[in-house]
Amino acid sequence: MYDIVIVGGGPAGSTLARLVGDRYRVLLLEKRSFTENMGFVSQKCCGGLLDPDAQRMLARFGLGIPKDVLMSPQLFAVRTIDIKNRIERYYQRHYINIDRNAFDKWLESIVPPDVTIINDCIYRSCSENEGYLTVRFTHGGREYEERTKLLVGADGAFSGVRRQCFDKQPLPELYICIQEWYRADSSGRNYYGAVFDDEITDFYSWTIPKEDRIILGSALAPRGDVLRRFDLLKTRLKEYGFDFGERLARNGAYLYRPVRGSHICTGGGRIALVGEAAGFISPSSAEGISYAFRSSLALARALDQGIEGYSDRYVENLQPLRRNIFLKNMKSPAMYNTQLRKLAMRSGLLSIDIVE
Ligand SMILES: Cc1cc2nc3c(=O)[nH]c(=O)nc-3n(C[C@H](O)[C@H](O)[C@H](O)COP(=O)(O)OP(=O)(O)OC[C@H]3O[C@@H](n4cnc5c(N)ncnc54)[C@H](O)[C@@H]3O)c2cc1C
């Protein structure tokens, strides 16, 4: 019998396993193989930017990123394009540009050796028995069962654990993200691009240079015309000097946007949720790695005093993160209301001049 089975070895699941793996008997189940020839589609679809909050959490954990996780160029400015209002501004920002799959592989590699990790497996279901849970998963074409005292859903947006076990709790707003990879131009100018256009999405789109490539991505409301709106984005960005040429790859993922407190579900009883599965992600920027770290730390601290009664302690430890999401939602209108954004960008407040 395991003490804790964690479903998902992303930043939330691996971090939790790392923080509690010395004290508990832990099983970590992860769908990805993290082998060399992991196909592009099975890789995590992500912008791969570590913002200052994620950097701060790495600092608190005492972790430094190995160089094979980094990707050039490192970025210091956001080029913000408001297509509808026809305004463009640059803002200084401090991101670390990473290879997201190498990052997750590294986080998994620093989990204590006592933790049992099974990659390339898929969690299927769980059922409650007296005093424990039975967890079912498939691996290498076979079905397996394990018993555990606590199950943690760290399986990201559209979490299977959450949908199976907490189906009465409202889900955060769901977006479909598409990312396409193109050859980067050779102008030598490198920005993280944030693009706003209400006709394409009520959230935002982005461009991120990665080595000799550039990602074009967008978070789109899941209506039938997702690909048409993505193509419209590509067409409109031509006016701003982007010429995407031949598409090298495309992948997609779900993204949660918690716009109400009730969208956050931390679980209960013998099942806890962490990271994006719980709804922890910025509703204004879709930055989720620091939230994955912070919610896992909150659960690990709650487990310091044992599994018994952990749930109340976890809820208590999460208060600052809930407040953070509330404040991000308060800030959202300045970014996502067309008129307020126009005012903010027109004012030039906090923007920088670009030297040609
Ligand atoms: C397109 C896009 C771009 C983004 N860009 C950024 C960015 O630049 N910076 C940033 O901070 N955040 C970004 N985010 C958000 C960020 O990726 C997530 O919030 C963050 O990864 C959440 O971490 P997590 O560990 O909770 O979930 P995830 O990283 O999603 O990890 C969940 C893990 O569970 C595994 N899993 C899922 N189901 C199963 C199953 N049934 N069985 C076994 N394993 C399973 C998955 O393989 C995955 O490894 C982006 C999100 C998207 C969609």
The ligand as a Tripos MOL2 file, in Angstrom:
@<TRIPOS>MOLECULE
LIG
   53    58     1     0     0
SMALL
NO_CHARGES

@<TRIPOS>ATOM
      1 C1         -0.1550   26.7420  -24.6450 C.3       1 LIG1
      2 C2          0.2080   27.0100  -23.2220 C.ar      1 LIG1
      3 C3          1.2780   27.8580  -22.9400 C.ar      1 LIG1
      4 C4          1.6460   28.0750  -21.6000 C.ar      1 LIG1
      5 N1          2.7420   28.8510  -21.3520 N.ar      1 LIG1
      6 C5          3.1630   29.0230  -20.0820 C.ar      1 LIG1
      7 C6          4.3720   29.7250  -19.8060 C.ar      1 LIG1
      8 O1          5.0830   30.1740  -20.7220 O.2       1 LIG1
      9 N2          4.7380   29.9030  -18.5110 N.ar      1 LIG1
     10 C7          3.9860   29.3960  -17.4840 C.ar      1 LIG1
     11 O2          4.3480   29.5940  -16.3100 O.2       1 LIG1
     12 N3          2.8460   28.7100  -17.7140 N.ar      1 LIG1
     13 C8          2.4280   28.4820  -18.9820 C.ar      1 LIG1
     14 N4          1.2970   27.7510  -19.2270 N.ar      1 LIG1
     15 C9          0.5720   27.1590  -18.1010 C.3       1 LIG1
     16 C10         1.3580   25.9640  -17.5590 C.3       1 LIG1
     17 O3          1.7680   25.1370  -18.6330 O.3       1 LIG1
     18 C11         0.5280   25.1270  -16.6010 C.3       1 LIG1
     19 O4         -0.2720   25.9230  -15.7690 O.3       1 LIG1
     20 C12         1.4400   24.2770  -15.7370 C.3       1 LIG1
     21 O5          2.1510   23.3730  -16.5640 O.3       1 LIG1
     22 C13         0.6230   23.5120  -14.7310 C.3       1 LIG1
     23 O6          1.4470   22.5570  -14.1030 O.3       1 LIG1
     24 P1          0.7630   21.2170  -13.5590 P.3       1 LIG1
     25 O7          1.8690   20.3630  -13.0690 O.co2     1 LIG1
     26 O8         -0.3650   21.5660  -12.6850 O.co2     1 LIG1
     27 O9          0.1100   20.5560  -14.8650 O.3       1 LIG1
     28 P2          0.8180   20.0420  -16.1880 P.3       1 LIG1
     29 O10         2.0820   20.7370  -16.4400 O.co2     1 LIG1
     30 O11        -0.2280   20.0710  -17.2390 O.co2     1 LIG1
     31 O12         1.1830   18.5540  -15.8320 O.3       1 LIG1
     32 C14         0.1940   17.5540  -15.7680 C.3       1 LIG1
     33 C15         0.8840   16.2380  -16.0120 C.3       1 LIG1
     34 O13        -0.0600   15.1920  -15.8590 O.3       1 LIG1
     35 C16         0.1590   14.2270  -16.8770 C.3       1 LIG1
     36 N5         -1.1200   13.5390  -17.0530 N.ar      1 LIG1
     37 C17        -2.3050   14.0810  -17.4530 C.ar      1 LIG1
     38 N6         -3.2530   13.1160  -17.4650 N.ar      1 LIG1
     39 C18        -2.6480   11.9690  -17.0680 C.ar      1 LIG1
     40 C19        -3.1080   10.6230  -16.8790 C.ar      1 LIG1
     41 N7         -4.3870   10.2840  -17.0990 N.pl3     1 LIG1
     42 N8         -2.2170    9.6920  -16.4700 N.ar      1 LIG1
     43 C20        -0.9110   10.0310  -16.2340 C.ar      1 LIG1
     44 N9         -0.4230   11.2740  -16.3800 N.ar      1 LIG1
     45 C21        -1.2950   12.2290  -16.7870 C.ar      1 LIG1
     46 C22         0.5910   15.0540  -18.0800 C.3       1 LIG1
     47 O14         1.3480   14.2860  -18.9990 O.3       1 LIG1
     48 C23         1.4360   16.1480  -17.4310 C.3       1 LIG1
     49 O15         2.7930   15.8270  -17.3510 O.3       1 LIG1
     50 C24         0.8940   27.4900  -20.5510 C.ar      1 LIG1
     51 C25        -0.1750   26.6530  -20.8310 C.ar      1 LIG1
     52 C26        -0.5110   26.4050  -22.1550 C.ar      1 LIG1
     53 C27        -1.6510   25.4630  -22.4530 C.3       1 LIG1
@<TRIPOS>BOND
     1     1     2 1
     2     2     3 ar
     3     2    52 ar
     4     3     4 ar
     5     4     5 ar
     6     4    50 ar
     7     5     6 ar
     8     6     7 ar
     9     6    13 1
    10     7     8 2
    11     7     9 ar
    12     9    10 ar
    13    10    11 2
    14    10    12 ar
    15    12    13 ar
    16    13    14 ar
    17    14    15 1
    18    14    50 ar
    19    15    16 1
    20    16    17 1
    21    16    18 1
    22    18    19 1
    23    18    20 1
    24    20    21 1
    25    20    22 1
    26    22    23 1
    27    23    24 1
    28    24    25 2
    29    24    26 1
    30    24    27 1
    31    27    28 1
    32    28    29 2
    33    28    30 1
    34    28    31 1
    35    31    32 1
    36    32    33 1
    37    33    34 1
    38    33    48 1
    39    34    35 1
    40    35    36 1
    41    35    46 1
    42    36    37 ar
    43    36    45 ar
    44    37    38 ar
    45    38    39 ar
    46    39    40 ar
    47    39    45 ar
    48    40    41 1
    49    40    42 ar
    50    42    43 ar
    51    43    44 ar
    52    44    45 ar
    53    46    47 1
    54    46    48 1
    55    48    49 1
    56    50    51 ar
    57    51    52 ar
    58    52    53 1
@<TRIPOS>SUBSTRUCTURE
     1 LIG1         1 GROUP 0 **** ****
